[in-house]
């Protein structure tokens, strides 16, 4: 019987929800990273597949068996892997095929609306008895007729675009792979160059993976192009932005604000200036983490493994 090592540090409830979708003929091995590494290594030695739930996998687990045919991620990103080791062992890696794109898109829209309505500040002030603060009629906005610039239009970017349409926003994007004119028309979205995206958008939302070519892609040059009234939203990876320069820009109010789910250092350091800024909304890299997404991730992951067992090529392979 084919064994799948489900490597995780999640609660028993989430583990059970994922394992529930294991197809007949597969045995799922519970590799709980909260337990002894020696115990886990012994359990994983006969596994042909590794399914990873989370963003931590010790090298010892990857090297514990020479039978691994695929590392199946339940996440969208893969930057946390020891890529040289995976390449050395010649193990293909697949991500979740957009299974959490609904969750991340919902979170992105929440951050945009919360920023535009100053929700965190208003909630805090109202609880403190400061009725109406800090609203003055000039500092809250609607999405209608605003230009939203999507940096990246993969699974998540497309879901964000779909959610923005009912708000009557004008959506533009920049991606290495331009859509066909038919697809652009279907999404009511326009392609622009990178600098145009940053100089003309009221909202910048980042949806690209972290690879060598995107490390600090959003640098001083691009940030300086942004409108003073604009905001930037990042639910991708913190290191795509030059965080220190973004902090300086926000501190000096050269852009209106930021809403960030990801950071260069995670968990975010306690002395990070972003934590003290009223024009910044912060969440703990939680955009893709909701109950409804687990079943979708599990179904995709197991079906991809089953496809390989049946002699097919894995879907959503990532380029390491």
Secondary structure, DSSP 4 states (H G I P E B T S, - for coil): -EEEEEEE---HHHHHHHHTTPPTTEEEEEEETTS-HHHHHHHHTT-SEEEEESS---HHHHHS-S---EEEESSS--TTS-HHHHHHTT--EE--TTTTHHHHHHHHHHHHHHHHTTHHHHHHHHHTT-TTTT--SSS---STT-EEEEE--SHHHHHHHHHHHTTT-EEEEE-SSPPPHHHHHHHTEEE--HHHHHHH-SEEEE-----GGGTT-B-HHHHHHS-TT-EEEE-S-GGGB-HHHHHHHHHTTSSSEEEES--SSSSPPTT-GGGG-TTEEE--S-TT--HHHHHHHHHHHHHHHHHHHTT-PPSSB---
